[in-house]
Amino acid sequence: MSNKERRLTCIVCPKGCDLLVEFDEAGEIKNITGHTCPRGKNYAYAECTAPVRTVTTTVRCDDGAVVAVKTSAPIPKSMVF
């Protein structure tokens, strides 16, 4: 695999298609292959251009209790630390 391609496993449906995203010299997406449905192609495009994640964690309250929390919507991956 060269630095002008990226391999992904689609997580949108249970099929788990092996995706290959190819980039041109400018770093723009040239081709996406391996998807068996449009959702896989859309996932690969989004993951390579603006990846997002849903964050789940726990937070300790002032009274010492621990509660589970989750973002209400996916956030940019660059904001997850």
N, C-alpha and C positions, 0 to 999 in steps of 0.2 A: 504494500500500500504506500503510495507516494504522499507527499504533503499536499497534493492537489486533490485528495479524495478523503472521505471520511466514512467509516462503516458504523451503522447504527442498528439496533434491534428495535423494531416498532413496538410500542407499549400501548397502543390505542385499542387493540382487540386481542383476543387469545391466540391468534395465529402466530404472532411474534415474527413477522417477516424480517429477513436480513436485508437491510437497505444499504445502498451505496450512493453517496452524494459526491459528484465530481465538480471541481471548481476550475474556472478558467484562470488565466494569468493574473487577472485583476482581483482574484479572490471571490468573484461572483459565482453563484451556482449555475453550472452549465447543464447538468443532467442528474436526475434522480431515478434509480432503478431498484428493482427487487420488491416493490410494493405490489400487493394483489388487489388493493382497493384504493380509492382516492384519499381515504383517511391517512394511509401510510405515507403517501406523497406529501400531504399537508403537514403531518407530524415532522417528517425529515426537513422540510423547508423551514418550519418554525424553529426546530431545534438548532439549525445551523445559522439562522439569522437573528433570532431574539428568543433564546431559551428562557422558559419560566418554570417555577417550581411551587408546589403547595408545601408549606412548612407546617409540621406538627411537632410539638414539644411539650414540656411541662413547665409550670411556673409555680414558684413558692409564694404563697400569700402572706400577708402580714401576720396572720394568726398561726402560721406554721404549716397550714394545709398545703397540699400540692394538687394542682388542677391541670388537666390536659387542655391544651389550646391548639388551634389550627387557624391558619390564615383564611379569611373569608373568600379570597380569590387568589389565583396564582400570582406570584410576584417575580420580577426579573431575577434570574439566577445570580447576577452580579451583586444583588442585595442580600443574598444568603451568606452568612458567615459561619 
